[in-house]
Amino acid sequence: MKAKFIKNVLSLILLVLLASGCGNNPKHALTITFRDNQCTYDGAKSVASGEVSFTMVDKNQDLDAAMIVLSLDEGKTIEDLKALPPNQGGDPLWSHRVGEADRHVRPGERYTFKATIDTGPIYLICFSGSPELISGVLGPIEVK
């Protein structure tokens, strides 16, 4: 009888830990795919504030991929990001980097990095090749 009770309690604890993710999993996971020198994202239009996981999947034939996550000053939009020259050096003065991949992803590779996102919306700037050229701008992704 006592063994059955302990087994039930342990099962309940395990269930609670699995449901909560043990506190180690980000609230949201976004996957960005690089293909034909472009990047795409088909996920949610909003994320909860906190830790967000970004997975980069490089399906380019021969180009490395990289990505940064930005928030923008009030009054700036995705159109301002799209107007940047492809060889933009450094972040625009009216943006704030909130996350980035700490390495390039090679063709056929998948790489995940995490960032703590407090405010938004956020925007993603994708880069391909070497030297890095902007290959896409994604967003806005609202932060709630």
HELIX and SHEET records of a PDB file:
HELIX    1   1 LYS A    2  SER A   20  1                                  19    
HELIX    2   2 GLY A   21  GLY A   23  5                                   3    
HELIX    3   3 ILE A   78  LYS A   82  1                                   5    
SHEET    1   A 4 GLN A  38  THR A  40  0                                        
SHEET    2   A 4 HIS A  28  ARG A  35 -1                                        
SHEET    3   A 4 GLY A  50  ASP A  58  1                                        
SHEET    4   A 4 ARG A 110  ILE A 117 -1                                        
SHEET    1   B 5 SER A  46  VAL A  47  0                                        
SHEET    2   B 5 LEU A 133  VAL A 143  1                                        
SHEET    3   B 5 ILE A 122  SER A 128 -1                                        
SHEET    4   B 5 ALA A  65  LEU A  72 -1                                        
SHEET    5   B 5 SER A  95  GLU A 100 -1                                        
END                                                                             
